[in-house]
Amino acid sequence: MVKPKSFRPWNPEQTLLFPPSPVEWLPENHLVFFLLDLAAELDLREIHSYDLQKDPRGEKAYEPRMMVVLLLYAYRVGLPSSRLPGRRPACRRH
């Protein structure tokens, strides 16, 4: 019996130690809110079906919707390299 593929947990409204929620420290019109709304509308079934066919052993994959938001955000703020977003401060305003 093959165990179905699952993803690492991701919740964009996850609370932190301080501040309590990213929603509280980002301005209301921050780019990330637009991207979260956009990603919610995208049809990612093809990506999910590919990931579900993979061997479930090993590390869990990141949620594809989160990766799309991250990729779009990085491109929008001028970080097209996959290595640069991790080196840049996360809370810059765009």
Secondary structure as UniProt FT lines:
FT   TURN            12..13
FT   HELIX           22..25
FT   TURN            28..29
FT   HELIX           31..41
FT   HELIX           45..53
FT   HELIX           64..76
FT   TURN            77..78
FT   HELIX           85..87
FT   TURN            90..91
//
